[in-house]
Amino acid sequence: MKLSTIIMFCCLILSVSSQGWRTFLREAGQGTKDMWRAYSDMREANYKNSDKYFHARGNYDAAKRGPGGAWAAKVISDVREAYPRLTDLVKHGDSGHGLADSRADQEANRWGRSGKDPNRFRPPGLPDKY
């Protein structure tokens, strides 16, 4: 745990070196809100096979904020995919999703953060609201 904290802190320092802390933290906060909105929309939509779309959309929206938003999206995505079993068991029961699903989620996360269109993952019939 200490090593991961140190690594995250170093990444934060390196990411901020080229811009002001204030800007970076503002972007990170906005990116976090973007990720939360995508998660909330995914839960509200409750639409089959739409999770990859919402992963990509949340990362895309957050990364558009700037380096702080991209950093927040990466950290949130990595933590969620690293510990899905714990959160699933505590809150929802065993989701049945394995390593392959986690890798597919991470691909969607990277796709969105890279600035590519998240609609690549949009399932047919998902309401236009999302």
C-alpha positions as CSV (number, residue, x, y, z in Angstrom):
1,M,0.0,0.0,0.0
2,K,2.8,2.4,0.8
3,L,4.5,1.7,-2.6
4,S,1.3,2.5,-4.5
5,T,0.8,5.7,-2.5
6,I,4.3,6.8,-3.3
7,I,3.9,5.9,-7.0
8,M,0.6,7.9,-7.2
9,F,2.2,10.9,-5.4
10,C,5.2,10.8,-7.8
11,C,2.8,10.7,-10.8
12,L,0.9,13.7,-9.4
13,I,4.1,15.7,-8.9
14,L,5.4,14.9,-12.4
15,S,2.0,15.7,-14.0
16,V,1.8,19.1,-12.2
17,S,5.4,20.2,-12.9
18,S,4.4,21.7,-16.2
19,Q,1.4,23.7,-14.9
20,G,0.2,25.3,-11.7
21,W,-1.2,23.2,-8.9
22,R,-4.4,25.2,-8.8
23,T,-5.2,24.5,-12.5
24,F,-4.3,20.8,-12.1
25,L,-6.4,20.3,-9.0
26,R,-9.4,22.2,-10.6
27,E,-9.2,19.9,-13.7
28,A,-8.9,16.8,-11.5
29,G,-12.0,17.9,-9.5
30,Q,-13.9,18.5,-12.7
31,G,-12.7,15.2,-14.2
32,T,-13.8,13.4,-11.0
33,K,-17.3,14.9,-11.5
34,D,-17.3,13.7,-15.1
35,M,-16.4,10.2,-14.0
36,W,-19.2,10.3,-11.4
37,R,-21.7,11.6,-13.9
38,A,-20.9,8.7,-16.3
39,Y,-21.2,6.2,-13.4
40,S,-24.5,7.7,-12.3
41,D,-25.8,7.6,-15.9
42,M,-24.8,4.0,-16.3
43,R,-26.6,3.0,-13.1
44,E,-29.7,5.1,-14.1
45,A,-29.8,3.7,-17.7
46,N,-29.4,0.1,-16.5
47,Y,-29.0,-0.9,-20.1
48,K,-27.5,-4.2,-21.2
49,N,-24.0,-4.1,-22.6
50,S,-23.6,-0.4,-22.1
51,D,-20.9,-0.4,-19.4
52,K,-18.0,0.0,-21.9
53,Y,-19.7,3.0,-23.4
54,F,-20.0,4.7,-20.0
55,H,-16.4,3.8,-19.2
56,A,-15.2,5.4,-22.4
57,R,-17.5,8.4,-22.0
58,G,-16.4,9.2,-18.5
59,N,-12.8,9.0,-19.4
60,Y,-13.3,11.1,-22.5
61,D,-15.1,13.8,-20.7
62,A,-12.6,13.9,-17.9
63,A,-9.6,14.0,-20.2
64,K,-11.0,16.9,-22.2
65,R,-10.6,18.9,-19.0
66,G,-6.8,18.8,-19.3
67,P,-4.0,16.9,-17.7
68,G,-5.6,17.0,-14.2
69,G,-8.8,15.5,-15.6
70,A,-6.9,12.8,-17.5
71,W,-4.9,12.0,-14.3
72,A,-8.1,11.7,-12.2
73,A,-9.8,9.5,-14.8
74,K,-6.8,7.2,-14.9
75,V,-6.5,6.9,-11.2
76,I,-10.3,6.3,-10.7
77,S,-10.3,3.8,-13.6
78,D,-7.3,1.9,-12.4
79,V,-8.5,1.7,-8.8
80,R,-12.0,0.5,-9.9
81,E,-10.6,-2.2,-12.1
82,A,-7.9,-3.3,-9.6
83,Y,-10.5,-3.8,-6.8
84,P,-13.7,-4.8,-8.5
85,R,-14.1,-8.0,-6.5
86,L,-14.0,-6.2,-3.2
87,T,-16.5,-3.6,-4.2
88,D,-18.8,-6.0,-5.9
89,L,-18.9,-8.4,-3.0
90,V,-19.5,-5.6,-0.4
91,K,-22.2,-3.8,-2.4
92,H,-23.8,-6.0,-5.1
93,G,-22.7,-9.6,-4.6
94,D,-20.4,-11.4,-7.0
95,S,-20.8,-9.7,-10.3
96,G,-19.4,-12.7,-12.2
97,H,-17.1,-10.5,-14.2
98,G,-13.6,-11.7,-14.6
99,L,-10.2,-10.7,-15.9
100,A,-11.4,-10.5,-19.5
101,D,-14.2,-8.1,-18.6
102,S,-11.8,-6.0,-16.6
103,R,-9.4,-5.8,-19.6
104,A,-12.2,-4.8,-21.9
105,D,-13.2,-2.1,-19.4
106,Q,-9.6,-0.8,-19.3
107,E,-9.5,-0.7,-23.1
108,A,-12.6,1.4,-23.1
109,N,-11.0,3.6,-20.4
110,R,-7.9,4.2,-22.5
111,W,-9.9,4.8,-25.7
112,G,-11.9,7.5,-24.0
113,R,-8.8,9.1,-22.3
114,S,-7.0,9.2,-25.7
115,G,-9.7,11.5,-27.1
116,K,-11.3,9.0,-29.4
117,D,-15.1,9.0,-29.8
118,P,-16.7,7.0,-27.0
119,N,-19.7,6.2,-29.3
120,R,-17.6,3.3,-30.6
121,F,-18.8,1.4,-27.5
122,R,-22.4,2.7,-27.6
123,P,-24.9,-0.2,-27.7
124,P,-27.7,0.0,-30.2
125,G,-30.9,1.3,-28.7
126,L,-29.4,3.2,-25.8
127,P,-31.6,6.2,-25.2
128,D,-30.3,9.5,-26.7
129,K,-30.3,11.0,-23.2
130,Y,-27.0,9.3,-22.7
